[in-house]
Every structure is written in structure tokens, then in C-alpha cells.
Amino acid sequence: MTINVYTEQTPNPATMKFMVNKLLINGSEDFATRESAEHSPFAKELFKFSFVNGVFFASNFVTITKTDDADWADIEPILKEFVKGAVESEYKIKEETGEENPAFEGSDLEIKIQQILHDYVRPAVEQDGGAISYKSFNEGIVTVELRGSCSGCPSSTITLKSGIQNLLQRMVPEVKEVVSEAL
């Protein structure tokens, strides 16, 4: 199979989404630091580039965060070529065996919130090169964690309040607010 790589800009100017025509991972993996990539041969190799500041994998893409001093025009072709080679060489994203998507847990209300996040919010967030995960629901407040290009993105607050919060409040009246847990 010939591996094709194409890029998509994300709402976060510091990140670029590198899409491939092959499933890379079920679920997602976030490597926000060089140290966190210790058990990911793929991410570890990406961090060897001095201009790589973060790596996030989900389904068929890797979102790469660059350092402030790097210019996408200079580094995009280099990263594209590297991602193509890494996928063709079947670099592992993580050394452990593949994990299944965890089953939703908690009260009926919490399970309903998790299902909505999974079915409606996750696909939209992944389109922008990010990921969202449910953390908790306490006294009307849903706490989520944003990763990938969403982490540190200027428009993530708008997404959180205008999009996710409005959707959850419409579908689950008990939800008063949605907040993001800082990484």
C-alpha cells in the first residue's frame, strides 16, 4: 500500500495536521513533551527535530505542534516526508499492545454526557486535529480535557463555551457549565 500524506491547517496556528491514508491508532495518544514520548518510537523520532514541540495521534492523523521560531513553509515538507517514512516503516505509536476504547462509567447522567461527547463532539474536534476527553461531572459542571491542536488554541474557549456547552445544555438540562482542565 502506498502511503499518502497530506496536511491540513488547524485553528491553532502552532499546529498542523498530517493526515495519512491508513488507520494509525484506535483512540488517541498525546505527547506534550519529549519526556512523555519515551514509550512511543514514532513520537520519540519526531521530537528529535528541534522544531517539534508536541505530538498528538488520533485515528488516521498526527497533529504536530511547532516551536515559535519555526516556519511551517520550511518544516512542513520535512515533516511530511518523515511521517510518510515512519508510517511505511510501521513505527509504533506506543510500545504496549493496543488498548480498546474504555467503556463509559459513572451514573446514568454521566454515561449520557460521555456518549454525547463521543458521538457529537469528538468527531468535530478531531477534524481540527485535537481530542476531547471526559473527566468529571460535579454539581452541574462538566470537566473535559482538550488535547492535540485544541490544547492552547486561541479558539478553544469559544469551542468549549459556544459549541460544547450549548450542545450539552440542550441535550442534558442538568449541565450548567463546561470547563476545561488545564494540562
N, C-alpha and C positions, 0 to 999 in steps of 0.2 A: 504494500500500500504506500503510495506517495503521500508524504505528509505536506500539507499546505498550511502556511501560517499567514494570517492577515491581522492587521491591527485596527483597533477602534479607540477613538478618544473616549475618555470618561468625563463626567462633570468635574472631576478633580484634576486640575492641570498638572499635578505632580505624578499622576499615574497614567499608564497606558495598558490597554487590554490586548493581550496577544492570543488570538483565537486559533485553534487547530482543528482539523477535521477528524478528530479522534477523541474518545472519552478519556480523560486523564485521571479522574477521581470521582468516586461517588461521595457526595457531600462536599466539604471544603476543608482546606488547611491554610492557616495564616502564619506567616513567618515575618514578624515585625522587626526582628533584629537578627544580626549574624549569628548570635549565640543560639537563638531558638531554632536555627536551621541545622543544628548539629546532626539530627537523625533524618535529614532529608537530602539525599545525594543531589537531587535536582536543584533545590533551593541553595544548598551549600555552594554549588558551582556558580549559580547566578550571583551570589554575594561576593564572589572573587572579583567581579567587576567593581571598581571603586565607586562608580556612579549609581550602583544599586543600593537602595535604602530600605526596601521592603518587598516581600514576595507573597502573593496570595493565589492559591489554586482553587478552582471550582469547576465542575463538570468538564467542559472542553476548552478551558482557557486558563491563562496565568496572567494576573494583573501585577505589573511591576511598578514600584514607586522609585522615582529617581531622586538623586540629591539635587539641591537647589542650583548648584553650579553647572549641572549638565544640561545640554540642549537636546530635545527629542530628535531634531534633524540630524544630529551627529550620532546618537546612540541607537536609534530605532533600527537601522539596518543591521547593526552588530547583534542586537538582542534577538531580532527576528531569525537570523541565521543560527544563533546559539540555540534558541527554543526548538527550531526545526531539527537540528542535530541531536539535541537531548531527547526529543520525543522518538526520533528514529532509532536512537541507541537504547530506548526504553529505560531511561534514568528513572529511578523510583522517586516518588514524591515523599514517601515515608517508608522507613525500613520495616515497620511492623506489618502484619497482614492486614488486609483491608477491613475497615470497620463498617458495619451496617449503619444506616441512619437510625439514631436512637428512637425508641417509641416515645410518644408523648406521655408525660407523667403529671400527676397532681390531681386537683379537683376537676369536676366536670367543666367548670368555668375556665380553668387553666388549660385544659385539653382543647377546649373550643378556641381559645386565644392562640394557642400554638398551631392549631390546624389552619386558622385564618392566615397567620404569619407564613406558614409553609406553602399554602395554596395560592395566596394572592400577592403577598409582599415579596417573598423570596425570589420568584422569577423576575420581577421588575428590578429588584436590587442587583441581581446577578447580571442583568442586561447592562448595567452601568459598571460592572467589574467588581462588585462588592458582595458582601454577605451579611445576613442579619441572623442573630440567634436570640431566642427567648431566654431570659434569666429568671424573672420572677413576676408575681402579681401580688401586690400587697395594698390593702385599703384603697382600691381603685386605681392604683398606679402600676402600669406595666413597665418593667425594665427590660431593655433589649441591649444587645451588644452589636455594634456595627464594625465590620472588618473589611479588609481589602481597600478598594478605592474610596469607600464610604468613610473610612477612618481618616479624620482630618479634612474631609472635603468641605469646602465653603457652603455647598447647598444641602449638606446632610441634615442640618437643623430644620430647613424648610421641608425636606422629605419627611422627616420624623413627625413634625407638628401638622403640616398641611395634608400629607398623604396618609401615613400610617395611623396617626392618632385619630383623624377623621373617620377612616375606614373602620377601625376597631370600635370607636364610639357608636357608629351607626349599627354595627353588627352585634356588639356586646354592650348594652346600655350601662352595665356596671363599671365600664372603663371610664375613668375621669381624665387620665393623663398618660402619655407615653414618654419615658425618659430613656436616654442612652447612658449606659455605664461606660465611663472613660477607661481606656486601656492603659 
